[in-house]
């Protein structure tokens, strides 16, 4: 197995120009994974953290520059209160525990979403970690927290409207590039590859604007079972695709 993985990695790294700069992942299946083992859903979320650690390391190995993880959606607040509390506790505990490792591995931690919707204490753990890693030059690990794609677009519209009302913008200035500057992800490129685990065929209100030309990779594997091999296979599959962005092949060659 190790030999096979090393070969996949070697093949990927031989085509550095085709390594996706930004990979986004919808981490789905923790609950089902736990249910299969007759365990509570929180058991699956704990296992999911281990998968995150492995995927972060694997992404760094092959030179992915940005990794965005759909960590907690704005809709997840509708889950049972006990599960939400457990998820928030797991988030802050993991952030504290893994901070030294992030610094050691030159990983920069950032967040995307309405972070002000989290409690003051939990928000401080995240902002402190972001501050302590802000000068790191390796992988940018972006946690989408209290995130919803439609809310993000609405927030961008409101921001543009307010700037226009204040005389800072003219309506004629509004184009796709400017709109992107008002999104939560203004400082990072759009994802090249979006991976969804557990086989669900939807994007669940995730990066709706940013994924307009993102390559999709759906895998039946539940998130706690997703690791280095699965990430490498997803990237290898991406490298075999032709991205045309609305053009035909001959146009892309010019």
BALOBA-1460 file (C-alpha; in Angstrom, 3 decimals):
// residues 254
<rec num="1" residu="x" x="0.000" y="0.000" z="0.000"/>
<rec num="2" residu="x" x="2.774" y="2.437" z="0.937"/>
<rec num="3" residu="x" x="4.548" y="1.707" z="-2.338"/>
<rec num="4" residu="x" x="1.355" y="2.377" z="-4.313"/>
<rec num="5" residu="x" x="0.798" y="5.674" z="-2.491"/>
<rec num="6" residu="x" x="4.372" y="6.758" z="-3.105"/>
<rec num="7" residu="x" x="3.885" y="6.049" z="-6.809"/>
<rec num="8" residu="x" x="0.676" y="8.097" z="-6.940"/>
<rec num="9" residu="x" x="2.441" y="10.937" z="-5.129"/>
<rec num="10" residu="x" x="5.376" y="10.747" z="-7.527"/>
<rec num="11" residu="x" x="3.028" y="10.909" z="-10.520"/>
<rec num="12" residu="x" x="1.176" y="13.887" z="-9.051"/>
<rec num="13" residu="x" x="4.338" y="15.816" z="-8.212"/>
<rec num="14" residu="x" x="5.788" y="15.191" z="-11.678"/>
<rec num="15" residu="x" x="3.036" y="17.481" z="-13.036"/>
<rec num="16" residu="x" x="3.290" y="20.406" z="-10.648"/>
<rec num="17" residu="x" x="1.503" y="22.708" z="-13.067"/>
<rec num="18" residu="x" x="-1.593" y="20.506" z="-12.758"/>
<rec num="19" residu="x" x="-1.695" y="20.293" z="-8.975"/>
<rec num="20" residu="x" x="-4.826" y="22.158" z="-7.831"/>
<rec num="21" residu="x" x="-3.845" y="25.317" z="-5.974"/>
<rec num="22" residu="x" x="-7.045" y="25.272" z="-3.931"/>
<rec num="23" residu="x" x="-8.929" y="22.181" z="-2.810"/>
<rec num="24" residu="x" x="-12.241" y="22.474" z="-0.962"/>
<rec num="25" residu="x" x="-13.832" y="19.547" z="0.864"/>
<rec num="26" residu="x" x="-17.365" y="18.884" z="2.079"/>
<rec num="27" residu="x" x="-16.585" y="16.515" z="4.944"/>
<rec num="28" residu="x" x="-19.705" y="14.362" z="5.087"/>
<rec num="29" residu="x" x="-20.522" y="11.064" z="6.742"/>
<rec num="30" residu="x" x="-19.359" y="11.316" z="10.370"/>
<rec num="31" residu="x" x="-22.811" y="10.424" z="11.698"/>
<rec num="32" residu="x" x="-23.281" y="7.441" z="9.407"/>
<rec num="33" residu="x" x="-19.780" y="6.216" z="10.201"/>
<rec num="34" residu="x" x="-20.622" y="6.278" z="13.902"/>
<rec num="35" residu="x" x="-24.026" y="4.630" z="13.350"/>
<rec num="36" residu="x" x="-22.381" y="1.739" z="11.512"/>
<rec num="37" residu="x" x="-20.393" y="1.128" z="14.693"/>
<rec num="38" residu="x" x="-23.419" y="1.593" z="16.985"/>
<rec num="39" residu="x" x="-21.802" y="4.682" z="18.475"/>
<rec num="40" residu="x" x="-23.146" y="8.207" z="19.086"/>
<rec num="41" residu="x" x="-22.669" y="10.843" z="16.374"/>
<rec num="42" residu="x" x="-20.031" y="12.599" z="18.484"/>
<rec num="43" residu="x" x="-17.860" y="9.488" z="18.124"/>
<rec num="44" residu="x" x="-17.933" y="10.046" z="14.361"/>
<rec num="45" residu="x" x="-17.005" y="13.705" z="14.727"/>
<rec num="46" residu="x" x="-13.992" y="12.744" z="16.856"/>
<rec num="47" residu="x" x="-12.912" y="10.306" z="14.151"/>
<rec num="48" residu="x" x="-13.426" y="13.040" z="11.575"/>
<rec num="49" residu="x" x="-10.813" y="15.180" z="13.314"/>
<rec num="50" residu="x" x="-8.246" y="12.442" z="12.765"/>
<rec num="51" residu="x" x="-9.104" y="12.480" z="9.066"/>
<rec num="52" residu="x" x="-8.608" y="16.256" z="8.989"/>
<rec num="53" residu="x" x="-5.115" y="15.900" z="10.449"/>
<rec num="54" residu="x" x="-4.123" y="13.299" z="7.866"/>
<rec num="55" residu="x" x="-5.545" y="15.281" z="4.946"/>
<rec num="56" residu="x" x="-3.840" y="18.510" z="6.035"/>
<rec num="57" residu="x" x="-0.485" y="16.710" z="6.102"/>
<rec num="58" residu="x" x="-1.125" y="15.016" z="2.751"/>
<rec num="59" residu="x" x="-2.152" y="18.303" z="1.116"/>
<rec num="60" residu="x" x="1.084" y="19.905" z="2.276"/>
<rec num="61" residu="x" x="3.058" y="16.936" z="0.946"/>
<rec num="62" residu="x" x="1.977" y="17.484" z="-2.650"/>
<rec num="63" residu="x" x="2.071" y="21.266" z="-2.696"/>
<rec num="64" residu="x" x="-1.597" y="22.226" z="-2.428"/>
<rec num="65" residu="x" x="-1.598" y="25.886" z="-1.402"/>
<rec num="66" residu="x" x="-5.128" y="26.302" z="-0.024"/>
<rec num="67" residu="x" x="-7.351" y="23.755" z="1.688"/>
<rec num="68" residu="x" x="-10.890" y="24.819" z="2.603"/>
<rec num="69" residu="x" x="-12.875" y="22.516" z="4.887"/>
<rec num="70" residu="x" x="-16.634" y="22.861" z="5.340"/>
<rec num="71" residu="x" x="-16.413" y="22.644" z="9.112"/>
<rec num="72" residu="x" x="-19.761" y="23.982" z="10.333"/>
<rec num="73" residu="x" x="-22.518" y="25.382" z="8.142"/>
<rec num="74" residu="x" x="-25.021" y="28.074" z="9.082"/>
<rec num="75" residu="x" x="-27.681" y="25.347" z="8.770"/>
<rec num="76" residu="x" x="-25.907" y="23.089" z="11.276"/>
<rec num="77" residu="x" x="-27.321" y="25.162" z="14.130"/>
<rec num="78" residu="x" x="-30.587" y="23.281" z="13.480"/>
<rec num="79" residu="x" x="-29.040" y="20.057" z="14.748"/>
<rec num="80" residu="x" x="-29.781" y="18.819" z="18.285"/>
<rec num="81" residu="x" x="-28.411" y="21.251" z="20.858"/>
<rec num="82" residu="x" x="-26.214" y="18.614" z="22.474"/>
<rec num="83" residu="x" x="-24.561" y="17.753" z="19.161"/>
<rec num="84" residu="x" x="-23.936" y="21.424" z="18.327"/>
<rec num="85" residu="x" x="-22.351" y="21.982" z="21.738"/>
<rec num="86" residu="x" x="-20.163" y="18.907" z="21.257"/>
<rec num="87" residu="x" x="-19.063" y="20.130" z="17.821"/>
<rec num="88" residu="x" x="-18.142" y="23.566" z="19.160"/>
<rec num="89" residu="x" x="-16.211" y="22.036" z="22.045"/>
<rec num="90" residu="x" x="-14.418" y="19.691" z="19.657"/>
<rec num="91" residu="x" x="-13.525" y="22.626" z="17.398"/>
<rec num="92" residu="x" x="-11.954" y="24.727" z="20.132"/>
<rec num="93" residu="x" x="-10.241" y="21.777" z="21.831"/>
<rec num="94" residu="x" x="-8.734" y="20.608" z="18.551"/>
<rec num="95" residu="x" x="-7.593" y="24.111" z="17.602"/>
<rec num="96" residu="x" x="-5.763" y="24.505" z="20.921"/>
<rec num="97" residu="x" x="-4.282" y="21.010" z="20.771"/>
<rec num="98" residu="x" x="-3.066" y="21.230" z="17.177"/>
<rec num="99" residu="x" x="-1.768" y="24.815" z="17.217"/>
<rec num="100" residu="x" x="1.862" y="23.875" z="17.893"/>
<rec num="101" residu="x" x="1.703" y="21.306" z="15.087"/>
<rec num="102" residu="x" x="0.321" y="23.912" z="12.669"/>
<rec num="103" residu="x" x="3.149" y="26.282" z="13.567"/>
<rec num="104" residu="x" x="5.742" y="23.506" z="13.259"/>
<rec num="105" residu="x" x="4.455" y="22.560" z="9.790"/>
<rec num="106" residu="x" x="4.238" y="26.193" z="8.606"/>
<rec num="107" residu="x" x="0.438" y="25.997" z="8.152"/>
<rec num="108" residu="x" x="-1.507" y="29.258" z="8.167"/>
<rec num="109" residu="x" x="-4.980" y="29.014" z="9.713"/>
<rec num="110" residu="x" x="-7.794" y="31.285" z="8.532"/>
<rec num="111" residu="x" x="-11.582" y="31.156" z="8.808"/>
<rec num="112" residu="x" x="-14.442" y="31.885" z="6.424"/>
<rec num="113" residu="x" x="-18.002" y="32.683" z="7.463"/>
<rec num="114" residu="x" x="-19.931" y="34.628" z="10.075"/>
<rec num="115" residu="x" x="-17.454" y="33.977" z="12.873"/>
<rec num="116" residu="x" x="-19.160" y="36.588" z="15.041"/>
<rec num="117" residu="x" x="-21.986" y="34.071" z="15.398"/>
<rec num="118" residu="x" x="-19.776" y="31.912" z="17.616"/>
<rec num="119" residu="x" x="-19.450" y="32.570" z="21.343"/>
<rec num="120" residu="x" x="-16.784" y="35.034" z="22.457"/>
<rec num="121" residu="x" x="-14.612" y="32.358" z="24.017"/>
<rec num="122" residu="x" x="-14.702" y="30.030" z="21.015"/>
<rec num="123" residu="x" x="-14.096" y="32.907" z="18.648"/>
<rec num="124" residu="x" x="-11.035" y="33.980" z="20.662"/>
<rec num="125" residu="x" x="-9.470" y="30.528" z="20.367"/>
<rec num="126" residu="x" x="-9.770" y="30.741" z="16.587"/>
<rec num="127" residu="x" x="-8.589" y="34.341" z="16.254"/>
<rec num="128" residu="x" x="-5.606" y="33.655" z="18.533"/>
<rec num="129" residu="x" x="-4.638" y="30.645" z="16.396"/>
<rec num="130" residu="x" x="-5.011" y="32.690" z="13.218"/>
<rec num="131" residu="x" x="-2.827" y="35.429" z="14.699"/>
<rec num="132" residu="x" x="-0.104" y="33.001" z="15.791"/>
<rec num="133" residu="x" x="0.043" y="31.377" z="12.332"/>
<rec num="134" residu="x" x="-0.473" y="34.462" z="10.159"/>
<rec num="135" residu="x" x="3.171" y="34.657" z="9.060"/>
<rec num="136" residu="x" x="3.404" y="30.986" z="8.104"/>
<rec num="137" residu="x" x="4.233" y="30.429" z="4.442"/>
<rec num="138" residu="x" x="3.014" y="26.888" z="3.822"/>
<rec num="139" residu="x" x="-0.476" y="25.510" z="3.323"/>
<rec num="140" residu="x" x="-3.341" y="27.904" z="4.056"/>
<rec num="141" residu="x" x="-5.947" y="25.949" z="6.040"/>
<rec num="142" residu="x" x="-9.317" y="27.675" z="5.699"/>
<rec num="143" residu="x" x="-12.083" y="26.559" z="8.066"/>
<rec num="144" residu="x" x="-15.572" y="27.448" z="6.808"/>
<rec num="145" residu="x" x="-17.423" y="28.118" z="10.060"/>
<rec num="146" residu="x" x="-20.988" y="29.296" z="10.486"/>
<rec num="147" residu="x" x="-20.801" y="29.485" z="6.715"/>
<rec num="148" residu="x" x="-23.606" y="29.565" z="4.158"/>
<rec num="149" residu="x" x="-23.142" y="30.317" z="0.473"/>
<rec num="150" residu="x" x="-26.397" y="32.241" z="0.092"/>
<rec num="151" residu="x" x="-25.693" y="34.311" z="3.209"/>
<rec num="152" residu="x" x="-22.234" y="35.105" z="1.838"/>
<rec num="153" residu="x" x="-23.711" y="36.362" z="-1.437"/>
<rec num="154" residu="x" x="-26.291" y="38.453" z="0.431"/>
<rec num="155" residu="x" x="-23.555" y="39.938" z="2.630"/>
<rec num="156" residu="x" x="-21.571" y="40.823" z="-0.509"/>
<rec num="157" residu="x" x="-24.625" y="42.499" z="-2.068"/>
<rec num="158" residu="x" x="-25.193" y="44.504" z="1.117"/>
<rec num="159" residu="x" x="-21.530" y="45.523" z="1.200"/>
<rec num="160" residu="x" x="-21.616" y="46.722" z="-2.388"/>
<rec num="161" residu="x" x="-24.916" y="48.545" z="-1.799"/>
<rec num="162" residu="x" x="-23.516" y="50.331" z="1.252"/>
<rec num="163" residu="x" x="-20.332" y="51.280" z="-0.597"/>
<rec num="164" residu="x" x="-22.391" y="52.609" z="-3.505"/>
<rec num="165" residu="x" x="-24.678" y="54.546" z="-1.165"/>
<rec num="166" residu="x" x="-21.622" y="56.100" z="0.516"/>
<rec num="167" residu="x" x="-20.277" y="57.206" z="-2.851"/>
<rec num="168" residu="x" x="-17.305" y="54.849" z="-2.738"/>
<rec num="169" residu="x" x="-18.515" y="52.901" z="-5.767"/>
<rec num="170" residu="x" x="-20.443" y="53.639" z="-8.913"/>
<rec num="171" residu="x" x="-22.910" y="51.118" z="-10.287"/>
<rec num="172" residu="x" x="-20.819" y="50.935" z="-13.455"/>
<rec num="173" residu="x" x="-17.893" y="49.646" z="-11.318"/>
<rec num="174" residu="x" x="-19.749" y="46.465" z="-10.417"/>
<rec num="175" residu="x" x="-18.456" y="43.397" z="-12.246"/>
<rec num="176" residu="x" x="-17.529" y="39.814" z="-11.331"/>
<rec num="177" residu="x" x="-14.069" y="40.773" z="-10.070"/>
<rec num="178" residu="x" x="-15.413" y="43.488" z="-7.795"/>
<rec num="179" residu="x" x="-18.191" y="41.223" z="-6.515"/>
<rec num="180" residu="x" x="-15.594" y="38.592" z="-5.592"/>
<rec num="181" residu="x" x="-13.739" y="41.234" z="-3.579"/>
<rec num="182" residu="x" x="-16.775" y="41.538" z="-1.298"/>
<rec num="183" residu="x" x="-17.004" y="37.799" z="-0.569"/>
<rec num="184" residu="x" x="-15.596" y="36.197" z="2.574"/>
<rec num="185" residu="x" x="-12.953" y="34.545" z="0.370"/>
<rec num="186" residu="x" x="-11.706" y="37.765" z="-1.222"/>
<rec num="187" residu="x" x="-8.084" y="36.997" z="-0.319"/>
<rec num="188" residu="x" x="-7.914" y="33.459" z="-1.695"/>
<rec num="189" residu="x" x="-8.436" y="31.985" z="-5.182"/>
<rec num="190" residu="x" x="-11.540" y="30.055" z="-6.170"/>
<rec num="191" residu="x" x="-11.294" y="26.280" z="-5.612"/>
<rec num="192" residu="x" x="-9.897" y="24.208" z="-8.472"/>
<rec num="193" residu="x" x="-11.250" y="20.979" z="-6.992"/>
<rec num="194" residu="x" x="-14.219" y="20.313" z="-4.716"/>
<rec num="195" residu="x" x="-14.334" y="16.922" z="-3.012"/>
<rec num="196" residu="x" x="-17.464" y="15.589" z="-1.331"/>
<rec num="197" residu="x" x="-17.365" y="12.440" z="0.755"/>
<rec num="198" residu="x" x="-20.197" y="9.975" z="1.553"/>
<rec num="199" residu="x" x="-21.559" y="9.912" z="-2.009"/>
<rec num="200" residu="x" x="-24.118" y="12.704" z="-1.662"/>
<rec num="201" residu="x" x="-24.731" y="14.494" z="-4.978"/>
<rec num="202" residu="x" x="-25.127" y="18.097" z="-3.846"/>
<rec num="203" residu="x" x="-22.976" y="21.044" z="-2.799"/>
<rec num="204" residu="x" x="-25.035" y="21.975" z="0.261"/>
<rec num="205" residu="x" x="-24.855" y="25.770" z="0.039"/>
<rec num="206" residu="x" x="-21.040" y="25.705" z="-0.067"/>
<rec num="207" residu="x" x="-19.012" y="28.296" z="-1.997"/>
<rec num="208" residu="x" x="-21.841" y="28.869" z="-4.487"/>
<rec num="209" residu="x" x="-20.170" y="31.763" z="-6.316"/>
<rec num="210" residu="x" x="-16.627" y="30.427" z="-6.113"/>
<rec num="211" residu="x" x="-17.310" y="26.936" z="-7.516"/>
<rec num="212" residu="x" x="-18.827" y="28.014" z="-10.842"/>
<rec num="213" residu="x" x="-15.989" y="26.283" z="-12.735"/>
<rec num="214" residu="x" x="-14.618" y="24.049" z="-10.008"/>
<rec num="215" residu="x" x="-14.029" y="20.375" z="-10.812"/>
<rec num="216" residu="x" x="-16.226" y="18.104" z="-8.688"/>
<rec num="217" residu="x" x="-15.097" y="14.799" z="-7.204"/>
<rec num="218" residu="x" x="-17.706" y="12.716" z="-5.350"/>
<rec num="219" residu="x" x="-16.564" y="9.694" z="-3.378"/>
<rec num="220" residu="x" x="-18.662" y="7.166" z="-1.430"/>
<rec num="221" residu="x" x="-16.093" y="6.976" z="1.366"/>
<rec num="222" residu="x" x="-17.361" y="8.410" z="4.661"/>
<rec num="223" residu="x" x="-15.246" y="11.267" z="5.974"/>
<rec num="224" residu="x" x="-13.570" y="9.440" z="8.897"/>
<rec num="225" residu="x" x="-12.244" y="6.879" z="6.381"/>
<rec num="226" residu="x" x="-10.922" y="9.547" z="4.003"/>
<rec num="227" residu="x" x="-7.175" y="9.985" z="4.180"/>
<rec num="228" residu="x" x="-3.922" y="10.367" z="2.308"/>
<rec num="229" residu="x" x="-4.728" y="7.751" z="-0.325"/>
<rec num="230" residu="x" x="-8.177" y="9.186" z="-1.072"/>
<rec num="231" residu="x" x="-6.823" y="12.725" z="-1.387"/>
<rec num="232" residu="x" x="-4.026" y="11.624" z="-3.705"/>
<rec num="233" residu="x" x="-6.472" y="9.680" z="-5.890"/>
<rec num="234" residu="x" x="-8.767" y="12.712" z="-6.095"/>
<rec num="235" residu="x" x="-5.898" y="14.954" z="-7.181"/>
<rec num="236" residu="x" x="-4.653" y="12.361" z="-9.686"/>
<rec num="237" residu="x" x="-8.169" y="12.227" z="-11.163"/>
<rec num="238" residu="x" x="-8.210" y="16.036" z="-11.354"/>
<rec num="239" residu="x" x="-4.912" y="16.020" z="-13.244"/>
<rec num="240" residu="x" x="-6.416" y="13.796" z="-15.937"/>
<rec num="241" residu="x" x="-9.232" y="16.236" z="-16.675"/>
<rec num="242" residu="x" x="-9.314" y="19.028" z="-19.215"/>
<rec num="243" residu="x" x="-10.557" y="22.334" z="-17.834"/>
<rec num="244" residu="x" x="-12.026" y="24.391" z="-20.673"/>
<rec num="245" residu="x" x="-13.902" y="27.165" z="-18.837"/>
<rec num="246" residu="x" x="-16.563" y="27.309" z="-21.550"/>
<rec num="247" residu="x" x="-14.120" y="27.034" z="-24.445"/>
<rec num="248" residu="x" x="-13.435" y="24.055" z="-26.700"/>
<rec num="249" residu="x" x="-10.172" y="22.151" z="-26.666"/>
<rec num="250" residu="x" x="-8.626" y="23.904" z="-29.653"/>
<rec num="251" residu="x" x="-9.301" y="27.300" z="-28.098"/>
<rec num="252" residu="x" x="-7.619" y="26.203" z="-24.868"/>
<rec num="253" residu="x" x="-4.484" y="25.225" z="-26.801"/>
<rec num="254" residu="x" x="-3.993" y="28.731" z="-28.184"/>
